[in-house]
Amino acid sequence: MCGIVAATSRHRNIVPLLVQGLKRLEYRGYDSCGVAVWNEGLKRVRSVSRVSELSEQIDKSNLQGFLGIAHTRWATHGAPLVCNAHPHFAGDQIALIHNGIIENYEEIRAELLAKGVQFSSQTDSEVLAHLVNDCYQGDLLAAVEGALNRVRGAYAIAVFSKDDPHRVVVARQGSPLVLGIGEGEMFAASDTMALAGETERFIYMEDGDVADLTPDSYAIYSHQGQQFIPVEREVCHVQAFSNAVELGPYRHYMQKEIFEQPRAIADTLEAVGDVTPGLFGEKAEEVFKDVERILMIACGTSYYAALTSKYWLEAIAGIPCDVEIASEYRYRKSVPNPKTLVVTISQSGETADTLAALKHARDLGMTKTLTICNVPTSAMVRESLLRYITRAGVEIGVASTKAFTTQLTALFLLTICLAKVKGRIDSETEAEYMRVLRHVPKAVSAVLALEPQVIAWAERFASKQNALFLGRGIHYPIALEGALKLKEISYIHAEAYPAGELKHGPLALVDESIPVVTVAPNDELLEKLKSNMKEVEARKGELYVFADADTGLESSEHIHVIRMPENYGSLSPILHVVPLQLLAYHTACIRGNDVDKPRNLAKSVTTE
């Protein structure tokens, strides 16, 4: 959550750079935004509108400076009001931006109030700004270090002082932050994308790092106990692409990303020849031979990808698999097994709960770790022994689409690989699985051609307040994902259930007012599913069925059927999720919602 950008330059006004960076980071939070600069003192402009409106305010105020910080906010502490917008000032001395949550801010706030400090916001971030000011005795770095010794929680911060027109201090703990090295200028941001076109030299800060930046130099210190020890961090050459954020002919990024899925899946498979452990890292073969169990940890959409893959891993590879919600796993007592392969799944690789759960599992002695992620330079990838990088490309829409289907693609590859290592499949079976997998992009393209039929359904859905999603077996997690998509962007209350659970409570919800979306592949559970559908029909429920062509299901008065182009066996979940994405998208559009920036949500959840 929240996006931050900072810059200091010897030779140019950096305000346009800061605003451009905010536009590229707006997907991380859009409750408010602001820019602050040094220009003969502290100057700032803040807004509770979008970055485009902030840009207009900046033009009117003629805000300029060689040093500045900028922030786009996802609200945690305090409502989306101008007074709660970043950057925060501490008097006329300190300017600060913050991504994260300071857990002990109330205690510190009480201490500062007792000293006579006046607060203008309800945020934990302003408390941190005043704490830095309280520690300030002419040395900004020392003041930030003193403040960080007092706080608990997660943060990525950037701070400057009125006394030093070229210096900005940044720090991270649990929230992403990257440094950019320019010619006569230095940058910091939540994501390399914010700095696309400005530099290709980046340093990925690690937890506990503090960096002291001037236009011509940087110094990094690692927070160890109460001490800050100088450290060296690798300078990486990364080409940060800005063209990925261009909409092209699409109305929304989510729509663009739905239609990019054939290419994204193909790209994820592009470098795969033979399915060998080496696809997952140098030590994968040694690790995989010794695996007795699999533990998957994820949040949100990634969690549903994990639930789907559990069916593959147990049925094809024959390995017991547990799936945990990251935010729950680390706060309960569990029974660790050192022969467990711990698989973390994340689009960004910065999801706070998943990253913390990974470290927790490792602390319990489960060191065989694998991350499936879309960002090769992310913290989660760096923390894992093994990794598989999906190639979905930049995903801007808050509601994840192509990240999900590429995660499923990677997880199926993992299944095949583990099945081979365990001697569960022969070369002929492997070849058939790979043949089918390589056909998936073409099959997804055929599903996307169903969009006009889905739009007709969306027009019916737009007036609803509730919806029920049903699936069985491996398609139950797909029903969960479909319900999540509808909730996220249309704001229609939706629940998903295994269809066999209808009689155990959910059937009480069914009447003519509630649409029941059903995922109906032609598999061994089809006849059971048909019986569940009859239960809905008998109570005048309205069924919307995504059915394989050979299921024998026909439209009638209370049953609406869209036929999928082909039956896809084990890989059917990848195909069946696509029309559910389209249904959610077009329903939200018809309701007039901001699809890419749904209320109360942000793309990358970097706070607990």
N, C-alpha and C positions, 0 to 999 in steps of 0.2 A: 504494500500500500504506500501511497504517496510517492512522488517523484521529486528528486532534488538535482539541481545543477549549480555549479559554482565555477567561477573563472577569474583569473587575474592576468592582466596583459600589460606590457610596456608600451604598446603602440596603437591600440585601437579601442574604441567604445565597444564593450562586450554585451551591452543590453540586447541587440538583435540576436546574438548567439544564445543568450539565456532564454529569450522568448521562443526561439526555434526549438531549443531543447525541451522546454515545457510542452510545446505542441506535440512533440514526439513521445513524451512521457505521460500525456494526459490520460491515457488508458489506465494508469496506476491509481488515479483518484481525480475527481473533478468536482468536489464540493466547494472548493475555493482555490485561489492561486495568488501569487504575488512575486514581486521582484524588489530587491533592495540593492543599492550601490553605495560606494563611497564617492562622494563628490563634495569636497569641502565639508564633510560630515556625513551622517547617515541619512539617506533618502530612500523612500519606498513607495510603491503603488500596489494596492491589494484589491481583489475583487471576489465576489461570490458567484460570478458568472464564469463562463468558459475562458480559455486562454485567448481566444480571438477578441473578446471584449476587453480583456486586460491589455492586450496589445494596443487597442484604440486609446485606452486611458494613458498608456505610456507615451504614445505619440503626442497626445494633448498636453501632457505635463513636461514633455521634452526631457525625460529621464535619461541620463547618460552617465557613464563612468568606466574607468579602467579596471575596476574590481567590483564584483557583485555576486549575489546568490539568488536563487529562484526556487519556487516550490509550488507543486500542485498537490492538493490535499484530499485524502480520504479521511473523513472525520471519525475520530475515536473519542477524544475528550473535548466536549463542547460542540454546540450546534454549528452548522455551516453559516457563520456570521463573519462580517469583516473583522470584528475584534478578535476572532479566533483564527483568522487566516495568517499564514506565514508570509514573509519573515516576521519574527518577533524581535522587538527591541527591548533592551534593558536600559532605561533612561536614554541618554544620548551617547552611550559608550559602546554597547555590544549589539550586534545583529546576528541572529541565529535562525537556521532552518533545521527541521528534524523529521525523520521518518522512523517510526517505531513507537514504543510505549515505555515510559519511565514508571516503573512499578511503585517506587517509594516517593513519588512526587508530593503526595499529601503531607508526609512528614517534613520534607524539605520546605514546602510552601509555608507550613506553620512556623518553622524556624525563621524564614525570611520575613514573614509578616511581623514577627516579634522584633525584628531589626528595623521595622518601618518601611519595608519594600512595598510599593503599590503595584497591584496586578490589574491588567486591563482585559484579561481573557480567562476562560475556564480550562485552558489547556495545560497538559503536563509539559509541553514544549516551552512555554513561556517561563515556567519554573526553572527549567534548565538554563535558559538565557540569563535569568537573574542570578542563578547560582554561579555561572561563569563570571558574571560581573562582580559578584561578591568575592570571588577568588582573584580578581584582576588587580595586579599591582605593577602594571606596565609591561608585562610579558604575556602575550596572548596564549602562546603554547602552554606555559606554566599554568595559566588560569584554566584552560580547557582540561589539562591533565588533573588539576586539583578537583575540578567539578566531576570528572569521570570517576575519580576515586570515591565519590559520594553516592553515585546513582546505581540503581539496579534496574535491569530491563534490557530492552532492545533499542538500538539507535543507529542511524546513519545521520551525521550532522555536518554542517558547514557553518563556520563562525568567522566574523571579522570585527575589527575594532576601529573606532574613529581615529585612533592614534597612529594607525599603520595603513597607509593607503594602497599598499601592494601585497599585503599578506592575508591569506585565508588558511584557517586550520580546519581539517576534516577528520572524522573518526567513524569507525563502524564497530558494531557488536550486534550480530544477529540480523542486520539489515544490509542489503547489497550496496556496495560502493566501489566505483572504479575510478582511477586517476588517468587523465589523459595528458601526454607530454607534447607540447607544441614548441614552436620557435619563438622564444621570448614571451611565452605564456604557458600557463598551467591550468588544467581543468579537473573537475570532479563531477561525477554524475551517478545516478542509480543504475544506468544502463549505457553500454557503449553506443547504442543507437542514438542517444541524445546528442552525441558528439560526432556523428557521421559527417564526414567532409572537413572536419577540423583537424584531426590527427588520426594516425593509424598505430600509434604507440601507446599502449595501455598497461597499467599495473592494476591487478586485481587485489584489492586490500583484503586482508584476512581478519577474522574476529579478533578484537583487541587492538587493532592497528590505529595509530594516530599519525596524520601526515601534516607537515608544516610546508605550505606552498608559497612560493614567490614566483614572479614571471620567469626567472632564470634558474630556479633550483627547487628541489624538494628533499625532504628528509622524513623517513618513516620510523616510527617507534612502536614497539610491541608492549602492550599493557600486561605486565607480569606481576601479580600481587599488587603492591602499591607503587611499583617501579615501572618506568617506561624505558625500555632498552632499545637502542638503535638497531635496526635490522635492514637487510637488503631484500627486496622483492623483485622477482623476475619482470623484465619489460617484455611484453608480448606484442607482436605485430599482428593486428587484427583489422581487417577491412570491415568497418561497420556500415552496413547498407542502409541508406535512407529511402531508396526507391521502393522498398518493401512496404512502406507506409502509404504509398499512393493508391487511391481507390480505383482508378481506372474507370471502367464503364459501370461499376456496381454502385448500388444505393448506399450500402453499408459495408464495413469491413467484415462483419459476420457473414454476409452473403458471399463476398469475395472468397472468404476462407472456406466456406462450404463447397464452393465450386473449384477451389484449388486442391481438393482432396485427391483426385486421381493423380495429379502431378506429385503431390506431397508423398503419397504412398509409393509411387514409382521411384522417387528420389531416395526414400528410406531404404529401398531394396537395391538401388543402383549398384552399389559396390559389393553386393553379396554374390559370391560364386558358390563354392561348396559351403555348406553350413558346418562350420567348425568352431570350436571354443574360442579360437583366436579372434573372432568377430567381437568378442566381449572384453578382450584385453589379454596381455601376455601371460598372466597367471591363471587364466580361466580354465584351461584343461586340468591343471592340478586341483583347482578349487572344485570344479564340477564333479570330478571322480569321487570326491569325499562327501558330497552333499547327501544328507538323509531327509531333510525337510526344507521347505521353502516358507519364508515369512515375507509377505508383501505389505508394505506400508505406504499409505497415500492419503490424499484428501480430495473431496469433491469429485469432479469428473475422473481424475486419475484413479480414485478409489474404485469407481465402477469399472474402469479398465482392468484393474487388479482382480476384481470379483469375476469378470468374464474369463480372464486367463486361468483362474483356479480350475475351471472345468477342463481346459486344455491340458494343463500340467498334470492333473490327476488321471485323466482318461488316456492321454497319449504317452506322457513321460512316466506315469506311475509313481509320482513323488507326492507325498502328502503336502498340502499347501494351506496355510492360514493367511487370512487377509485382515489387516488391522487399520482402523482409522487412526491416523498419526496422533491427533490431539488426545485420543483416549489411551493409546498404547503406552506412552511414556509415563502416565500417571497411575498405572496399576501394577501390581506385582504379577510377574509372569515367570514361566519356567524356561530359562534359556537352554539352548542346545548348541554347543560350539560347532556342530556339523550342519547347522542351518545356513542356507543361503538367504541373506536378507536383501530383498529387492525393494528399493525406493523408486517411486514413479512421480515425476513432476514435469510440467511443461517448462517452467522457468528455472528449476533447480535451486530456487531461493525460498520456497515455501517454508515458513518458519517452523511450523509444527512437524513437517516431514523431516526437515534437516535436524531438528532437535531429537526426533525419534530415532534417526539413523545413528546419531552420536550415543544415544541411550543404549541401543542394541549393541553397539560396539563396546561400550563400557561394561555390558553384561557378559562380555567374552565372545560375542558373535561377530567375528572379524571378517567373515566371508561376505562382503558387501558388493552389491551391483546396483547402479543407478541407470534408469532409463529416462532420458531427458532430451529436451529440444535445444538446450543451450550448452555447448561444449565447455564454455569457460565458467560455468556456474559453480557456486560453492558446493552443491551436492555432488557434482561430478568430481570435484577436487577432493572431497572427503571420502569417496568410495574407492575400493580396490579395483573394481571392474566397472565398465560402463558401456552402454549402447546409446549412441546419439541418433535420435530421429532427425529427419531432415524436412520438417514441416515448414520451415521458414518462419519469419516473424509472425506471431499471432497477436493481433491488436484487439479484436473483439473480446469483451470480457467473458462471454459465454464460449467455452472452448469447443472447437469442432475438429479441425484438422489435426490438432494435437492429440485428440482422443483416438482417431482412426490410425494415426501413425504409431501411437503407443501400442495399440492392439497388434499392429503389424510386427513391431519389435518383439512383443511378448509371444507371438506365435513362432517367430524365429528362435526365441529362447527355448520354447517348448520342444521344437524339432531337435535343437542342439542337445538338450538334456536327455531326450529320448534316445538319441544316437549314443551318447556317452554311456547310458545305462543299458544299452543293448535292447531297447524296446522296439525299435523299428529297423528294417533293413534298407539297403540303398534304393531298392525299387519303390518302397513306400515313401522314403524321403523325397525322391524325384517327383512323385505324384503330388505330394504336399506342396513342393516348391512350384510345380507347374500351375497349380490352382492359385497359389499365393501371387504369382507374377501376373495372373489374369485379373486380379482384384481391381487394379486401376480402371481397366476397361469395363468391368462389371459395375463399379461405382458410377462411371459416366452414364451408363444405361439407367441407373436408378435416378440420377439427377434429371433425366428427361421426364420423370414423373411430376416435375414441379407444377405444371398447370393443374393437375388433378389435386395436388396437395393444397394449392391456393384456394380451390373451391371448398375444401374442408375447413381451411383457416377462416373463411368468411362465416361459417357456422360457429366456429370456436370463439370468435372474437367477442361475442356477447355473453359467454359463459363465465361463471365465477369459480367453478370447481371442475376437475377432471380426474378420471381414474385410469391408470395405465396397468395393463396385465401382460405378463410373459411367463414362460415356464422354462425350467432348465437354464441353459446358457443364455437364453434371451430374457430372463428375469433382470439381470443387470442392465440390459439394453432398455427395458421398460423404465428402470430407475433413472437412467440417463435421459430418456425422453421426458419424464416428469420433471426432472431438474431443469432442463432447457426451457420448458414451458413456464415454470416458476420464475426463472432468472430474468427473462426478458419480457414476458407478457403480463406478469404479476397475477396470473390465474393460479389459484391453489390447486396443486396436483399431487397425487399420491400414486405410488407404484406398489403392486403386490404380486407375489407369485400367484398365478391364477388359481392354483389349488387351495389357496387360503381364503377364497371368496366366502365360503360358508362359515368361516371362523371369525366373522365380524364385518369385513368391508361390504358385504352384500347389503347391509343395512343402509348404506349410502345411496344405493342404486334406485333411481327413478327416472322419469322422462327428461328431467332437467340436467342430468349429469352425463356427459359423453364418456364412453369407455373405450380407450384406445387399446388395441390388442395386437401384439406382435405374433404372427402365426406362420412360422416356417413349416415346411413339410419334413418333420422329424418324428422320432419315436413317441413324442408326447402330443402329437397333433390331435388324436382322437380324444385324449383327456382334455385338451384345450377346447375342443368343440363342445364338450359337455359343459365346461365352465361358461362358455358363451351362451349356451341355452339357458343357463341359470340367470344370466343378465337379461336375455330377451324375454323370459317369462315374467320379469318384473318391469317390463316396458323401458328398459334401459336402451340407450342408443349406442350401437357398436360401430366403431371405426377401425377396420381391420386392414393391416398391412400383411398380405398373404402371399406366399409363394404361388406360382402359377398352377401347380398341380395339386393344390390342397382340396379342390372341389368346393371351396367356399364361394357363394354367389351373393350379390347384393339383393336385398329385399327391403320391406318397409322400414325395419328397424336396424338393418345391417348394411353398412356401406363398406365396400371392399375396393382397395387399390391393389392390383396384382404386381408383385415384384417381377423383374425381367427373367430371373433364373433362380433355381435352388442352389445354394452355395455350400451346403454341408457344414463342416466344422467352422468355416469362415463366414457363415451367414450373419453373425452379429455385426461385422463390419459393414455389410450392405444394409441391414435393417435399421441401423441407427441413423442413416442419412435422411430418409423421409421424416423421421422424428425431428431432426434438426430443422428441416424445411418447414414443418408444421409449426414449430415454435416461432421461427423467424417471421413467417408471413402472418401469423396471428398477432404478433407484437406490432408489426407494421400497420396492420389494419386498425389496431387499437391506438395508433399514433404514438407509440413509445419510442424512446431513444434507444434503439437496439444495441448499439455499441457501448453505451454508457448507462446500463440499467441502474435504477436508484439503489443506493446503499451498498453497492458492490464495487470492487476494483479488480484489476486483472491479477496482480501478483500479491498474494497474501503473505506479507513479510512480518506480520505481527501475530502474536498468539491471541 
